[in-house]
């Protein structure tokens, strides 16, 4: 049973929302957790933390790269 909801939390900033939209397309779900959003992969193993606050650009790039690697490993088109 997947954790969270497929609805993207409103607290995410614009650039993070684009990543979250691509994750939804791949079957990921989300849970709000304070100033961060927890993302769960459809395989029940993958997990990511998306920042809801402005921060360093590197965090977004790393999260996007992790998601792209997950997509490659599961034969899914990342879309971002």
DSSP file (Angstrom, degrees, kcal/mol; ACC not computed):
  #  RESIDUE AA STRUCTURE BP1 BP2  ACC     N-H-->O    O-->H-N    N-H-->O    O-->H-N    TCO  KAPPA ALPHA  PHI   PSI    X-CA   Y-CA   Z-CA
    1    1 A X              0   0    0      0, 0.0     2,-0.0     0, 0.0     0, 0.0   0.000 360.0 360.0 360.0 124.6    0.0    0.0    0.0
    2    2 A X        -     0   0    0      1,-0.1     2,-0.2    26,-0.0    40,-0.1  -0.341 360.0-127.8 -69.6 146.6    1.6    3.3   -1.1
    3    3 A X        +     0   0    0     38,-0.2    37,-0.2    26,-0.1    -1,-0.1  -0.575  64.8   3.1 -87.1 154.8    2.2    6.0    1.5
    4    4 A X  S    S-     0   0    0     -2,-0.2     2,-0.3    25,-0.1    27,-0.2  -0.180  88.9 -64.8  76.0-162.0    1.0    9.5    1.2
    5    5 A X  B     -A   30   0A   0     25,-2.6    25,-3.2     2,-0.2    -2,-0.1  -0.921  23.9-129.2-130.8 151.7   -1.1   11.2   -1.4
    6    6 A X  S    S+     0   0    0     -2,-0.3     2,-0.4    23,-0.2    22,-0.1   0.547  80.9 105.4 -77.2  -6.4   -0.6   11.9   -5.1
    7    7 A X  S    S-     0   0    0     23,-0.2     2,-0.4     1,-0.1    -2,-0.2  -0.615  75.8-126.7 -77.5 130.2   -1.6   15.5   -4.4
    8    8 A X        -     0   0    0     -2,-0.4    -2,-0.1     1,-0.1    -1,-0.1  -0.645  28.0-115.0 -79.0 124.6    1.4   17.9   -4.5
    9    9 A X    >   -     0   0    0     -2,-0.4     3,-1.2     1,-0.1    -1,-0.1  -0.306  14.5-132.8 -59.9 140.9    1.6   20.0   -1.3
   10   10 A X  T 3  S+     0   0    0      1,-0.2    -1,-0.1    -3,-0.0     7,-0.1   0.658  96.1  76.7 -68.5 -17.0    1.1   23.7   -1.9
   11   11 A X  T 3  S+     0   0    0     25,-0.1    -1,-0.2     2,-0.0     2,-0.1   0.627  70.6 106.0 -73.5 -12.1    4.1   24.6    0.3
   12   12 A X  S <  S-     0   0    0     -3,-1.2    40,-0.2     1,-0.1    24,-0.0  -0.432  72.3-120.6 -72.6 141.2    6.6   23.6   -2.5
   13   13 A X     >  -     0   0    0     38,-0.6     4,-2.2    -2,-0.1     3,-0.3  -0.288  34.3 -95.3 -73.5 165.9    8.4   26.4   -4.3
   14   14 A X  H  > S+     0   0    0      1,-0.2     4,-1.5     2,-0.2    -1,-0.1   0.879 122.3  45.3 -52.8 -51.5    8.0   26.7   -8.1
   15   15 A X  H  > S+     0   0    0      1,-0.2     4,-1.2     2,-0.2    -1,-0.2   0.859 114.2  50.0 -66.0 -34.1   11.2   24.8   -9.2
   16   16 A X  H  > S+     0   0    0     -3,-0.3     4,-2.6     1,-0.2    -1,-0.2   0.830 104.0  60.1 -71.3 -31.7   10.4   22.0   -6.7
   17   17 A X  H  X S+     0   0    0     -4,-2.2     4,-2.7     2,-0.2    -2,-0.2   0.886 100.5  54.7 -63.5 -38.7    6.8   21.8   -8.0
   18   18 A X  H  X S+     0   0    0     -4,-1.5     4,-1.7     2,-0.2    -1,-0.2   0.918 110.7  45.5 -60.5 -43.2    8.1   20.9  -11.5
   19   19 A X  H  X S+     0   0    0     -4,-1.2     4,-2.1     1,-0.2    -2,-0.2   0.923 112.4  51.2 -64.6 -44.3   10.1   18.0  -10.0
   20   20 A X  H  X S+     0   0    0     -4,-2.6     4,-2.4     1,-0.2    -2,-0.2   0.874 107.1  53.8 -62.1 -38.1    7.1   16.9   -8.0
   21   21 A X  H  X S+     0   0    0     -4,-2.7     4,-1.8     1,-0.2    -1,-0.2   0.902 109.0  48.3 -63.6 -40.6    4.8   17.0  -11.1
   22   22 A X  H  X S+     0   0    0     -4,-1.7     4,-1.1     1,-0.2    -1,-0.2   0.877 110.3  52.7 -65.7 -36.7    7.3   14.7  -12.9
   23   23 A X  H  <>S+     0   0    0     -4,-2.1     5,-2.6     2,-0.2     3,-0.4   0.900 106.1  52.6 -65.4 -40.7    7.3   12.4   -9.8
   24   24 A X  H ><5S+     0   0    0     -4,-2.4     3,-1.7     1,-0.2    -1,-0.2   0.912 105.3  55.1 -60.5 -42.4    3.5   12.2   -9.8
   25   25 A X  H 3<5S+     0   0    0     -4,-1.8    -1,-0.2     1,-0.3    -2,-0.2   0.813 108.0  49.9 -59.6 -30.0    3.6   11.1  -13.5
   26   26 A X  T 3<5S-     0   0    0     -4,-1.1    -1,-0.3    -3,-0.4    16,-0.3   0.422 127.8 -98.7 -90.4   0.2    6.0    8.3  -12.4
   27   27 A X  T < 5S+     0   0    0     -3,-1.7    -3,-0.2    -4,-0.3    -2,-0.1   0.579  70.9 148.8  98.3  10.2    3.6    7.2   -9.6
   28   28 A X      < -     0   0    0     -5,-2.6     2,-0.3    -6,-0.1    -1,-0.2  -0.375  30.2-151.9 -76.4 157.6    5.2    8.9   -6.6
   29   29 A X  E     - B   0  40A   0     11,-2.1    11,-2.8    -2,-0.1     2,-0.3  -0.839   6.8-142.1-126.4 165.6    3.2   10.0   -3.5
   30   30 A X  E     -AB   5  39A   0    -25,-3.2   -25,-2.6    -2,-0.3     2,-0.3  -0.922  12.2-168.9-133.6 152.4    3.8   12.8   -1.0
   31   31 A X  E     - B   0  38A   0      7,-2.2     7,-3.1    -2,-0.3     2,-0.3  -0.995  27.4-125.0-135.9 136.2    3.4   13.7    2.7
   32   32 A X  E     + B   0  37A   0     -2,-0.3     5,-0.2     5,-0.2     2,-0.2  -0.644  29.9 176.1 -78.6 134.8    3.8   17.1    4.2
   33   33 A X  E >   - B   0  36A   0      3,-2.7     3,-1.7    -2,-0.3     2,-0.3  -0.664  55.3 -70.9-141.3  83.9    6.4   17.1    7.1
   34   34 A X  T 3  S-     0   0    0      1,-0.3    -1,-0.2    -2,-0.2     0, 0.0  -0.530 113.8 -14.1  68.5-125.6    7.0   20.6    8.5
   35   35 A X  T 3  S+     0   0    0     -2,-0.3    17,-2.4    -3,-0.1     2,-0.3   0.401 131.4  67.4 -91.4   3.7    8.9   22.7    6.0
   36   36 A X  E <  S-BC  33  51A   0     -3,-1.7    -3,-2.7    15,-0.2     2,-0.5  -0.833  71.7-137.8-120.4 160.2    9.8   19.7    3.9
   37   37 A X  E     -BC  32  50A   0     13,-3.1    13,-3.2    -2,-0.3     2,-0.5  -0.971  14.7-142.4-117.8 130.9    7.8   17.3    1.8
   38   38 A X  E     -BC  31  49A   0     -7,-3.1    -7,-2.2    -2,-0.5     2,-0.4  -0.802  15.5-161.2 -93.5 131.3    8.5   13.6    1.9
   39   39 A X  E     -BC  30  48A   0      9,-3.3     9,-2.4    -2,-0.5     2,-0.4  -0.938   1.3-160.9-115.7 135.4    8.2   11.8   -1.5
   40   40 A X  E     -BC  29  47A   0    -11,-2.8   -11,-2.1    -2,-0.4     7,-0.2  -0.958  14.7-130.5-120.1 130.6    7.7    8.0   -1.8
   41   41 A X    >   -     0   0    0      5,-2.4     3,-1.6    -2,-0.4   -38,-0.2  -0.379  22.5-117.6 -74.7 155.2    8.4    6.0   -4.9
   42   42 A X  T 3  S+     0   0    0    -16,-0.3    -1,-0.1     1,-0.3   -14,-0.1   0.638 110.1  69.5 -68.8 -13.4    5.9    3.5   -6.2
   43   43 A X  T 3  S-     0   0    0      1,-0.1    -1,-0.3   -41,-0.0   -15,-0.0   0.570 106.5-123.9 -80.6  -7.6    8.4    0.6   -5.6
   44   44 A X  S <  S+     0   0    0     -3,-1.6    -2,-0.1     2,-0.2    -1,-0.1   0.461  98.0  69.0  80.8   0.5    8.0    1.1   -1.8
   45   45 A X  S    S+     0   0    0      2,-0.0    -1,-0.1    -5,-0.0    -3,-0.1   0.743  72.6  86.5-115.5 -46.1   11.7    1.5   -1.4
   46   46 A X        +     0   0    0     -6,-0.1    -5,-2.4    24,-0.0     2,-0.3  -0.289  52.0 176.2 -65.8 143.5   12.6    4.9   -3.0
   47   47 A X  E     +C   40   0A   0     -7,-0.2     2,-0.3     2,-0.0    -7,-0.2  -0.993   7.0 179.2-148.8 141.1   12.3    8.0   -0.8
   48   48 A X  E     -C   39   0A   0     -9,-2.4    -9,-3.3    -2,-0.3     2,-0.5  -0.986  20.1-140.6-142.9 153.2   13.2   11.7   -1.3
   49   49 A X  E     -C   38   0A   0     -2,-0.3     2,-0.5   -11,-0.2   -11,-0.2  -0.974  16.4-163.2-115.7 123.6   12.9   14.9    0.7
   50   50 A X  E     -C   37   0A   0    -13,-3.2   -13,-3.1    -2,-0.5     2,-0.3  -0.909  20.2-124.4-108.3 131.9   11.8   18.0   -1.1
   51   51 A X  E     -C   36   0A   0     -2,-0.5   -38,-0.6   -15,-0.2   -15,-0.2  -0.547  16.3-167.6 -78.4 134.3   12.4   21.4    0.5
   52   52 A X  S    S+     0   0    0    -17,-2.4     2,-0.3    -2,-0.3   -16,-0.2   0.440  71.6  67.3 -95.2  -2.5    9.5   23.7    1.0
   53   53 A X  S    S-     0   0    0    -18,-0.3   -40,-0.1   -40,-0.1     2,-0.1  -0.823  97.0 -92.0-117.2 155.8   11.7   26.6    1.9
   54   54 A X        +     0   0    0     -2,-0.3     2,-0.3     1,-0.1    -2,-0.1  -0.402  65.3 137.7 -63.3 141.4   14.2   28.6   -0.3
   55   55 A X        -     0   0    0     -4,-0.1     2,-0.2    -2,-0.1    -1,-0.1  -0.782  51.3 -25.3-160.0-157.4   17.6   27.1    0.0
   56   56 A X    >>  -     0   0    0     -2,-0.3     3,-1.2     1,-0.1     4,-0.7  -0.483  47.3-134.7 -76.4 139.0   20.6   26.2   -1.8
   57   57 A X  H 3> S+     0   0    0      1,-0.3     4,-1.9    -2,-0.2     3,-0.3   0.748 100.2  70.3 -62.6 -26.6   20.2   25.4   -5.5
   58   58 A X  H 3> S+     0   0    0      1,-0.2     4,-2.7     2,-0.2    -1,-0.3   0.854  90.4  59.8 -62.5 -35.9   22.4   22.3   -5.2
   59   59 A X  H <> S+     0   0    0     -3,-1.2     4,-2.3     1,-0.2    -1,-0.2   0.910 106.5  46.8 -60.4 -42.6   19.7   20.5   -3.2
   60   60 A X  H  X S+     0   0    0     -4,-0.7     4,-2.5    -3,-0.3    -1,-0.2   0.922 112.6  49.3 -65.6 -43.9   17.2   20.8   -6.1
   61   61 A X  H  X S+     0   0    0     -4,-1.9     4,-2.2     1,-0.2    -2,-0.2   0.894 111.9  48.7 -63.1 -40.1   19.8   19.6   -8.6
   62   62 A X  H  X S+     0   0    0     -4,-2.7     4,-2.5     2,-0.2    -1,-0.2   0.909 111.5  49.0 -66.1 -42.4   20.7   16.6   -6.4
   63   63 A X  H  X S+     0   0    0     -4,-2.3     4,-2.3    -5,-0.2    -2,-0.2   0.907 111.8  49.4 -63.8 -41.7   17.0   15.6   -5.9
   64   64 A X  H  X S+     0   0    0     -4,-2.5     4,-2.5     2,-0.2    -2,-0.2   0.911 111.3  49.2 -63.4 -42.6   16.4   15.9   -9.6
   65   65 A X  H  X S+     0   0    0     -4,-2.2     4,-2.4     2,-0.2    -2,-0.2   0.908 110.6  50.6 -64.2 -41.9   19.5   13.7  -10.4
   66   66 A X  H  X S+     0   0    0     -4,-2.5     4,-2.2     1,-0.2    -2,-0.2   0.916 111.4  48.3 -61.0 -43.4   18.3   11.1   -7.8
   67   67 A X  H  X S+     0   0    0     -4,-2.3     4,-2.4     2,-0.2    -2,-0.2   0.909 110.6  50.9 -64.3 -42.3   14.9   11.0   -9.4
   68   68 A X  H  X S+     0   0    0     -4,-2.5     4,-2.5     2,-0.2    -1,-0.2   0.894 109.7  50.5 -62.5 -40.1   16.4   10.7  -12.9
   69   69 A X  H  X S+     0   0    0     -4,-2.4     4,-2.1     2,-0.2    -1,-0.2   0.914 109.7  50.5 -63.8 -41.9   18.6    7.8  -11.7
   70   70 A X  H  X S+     0   0    0     -4,-2.2     4,-1.1     1,-0.2    -2,-0.2   0.926 110.1  50.7 -60.6 -44.0   15.5    6.1  -10.2
   71   71 A X  H >X>S+     0   0    0     -4,-2.4     5,-2.5     1,-0.2     3,-0.6   0.920 109.0  50.2 -60.6 -45.5   13.6    6.5  -13.5
   72   72 A X  H ><5S+     0   0    0     -4,-2.5     3,-0.8     1,-0.2    -1,-0.2   0.898 110.0  51.4 -59.9 -40.0   16.5    5.0  -15.5
   73   73 A X  H 3<5S+     0   0    0     -4,-2.1    -1,-0.2     1,-0.2    -2,-0.2   0.714 116.7  39.7 -70.1 -20.6   16.6    2.0  -13.2
   74   74 A X  H <<5S-     0   0    0     -4,-1.1    -1,-0.2    -3,-0.6    -2,-0.2   0.278 111.8-112.1-113.8   8.6   12.9    1.4  -13.5
   75   75 A X  T <<5S+     0   0    0     -3,-0.8     2,-0.4    -4,-0.6    -3,-0.2   0.841  70.1 138.8  67.0  34.0   12.5    2.1  -17.2
   76   76 A X      < -     0   0    0     -5,-2.5     2,-0.5    -6,-0.2    -1,-0.2  -0.896  58.3-120.5-112.7 140.2   10.4    5.3  -16.7
   77   77 A X        -     0   0    0     -2,-0.4    -9,-0.0     1,-0.1    -5,-0.0  -0.697  21.5-149.8 -76.8 122.3   10.8    8.5  -18.7
   78   78 A X        -     0   0    0     -2,-0.5    -1,-0.1     1,-0.1   -52,-0.1   0.857   8.3-154.7 -67.7 -35.9   11.7   11.2  -16.1
   79   79 A X              0   0    0      1,-0.1    -1,-0.1    -3,-0.1    -2,-0.1   0.586 360.0 360.0  73.6   8.2   10.1   14.2  -17.9
   80   80 A X              0   0    0    -16,-0.1    -1,-0.1   -58,-0.1   -12,-0.1   0.303 360.0 360.0-146.7 360.0   12.4   16.6  -16.2
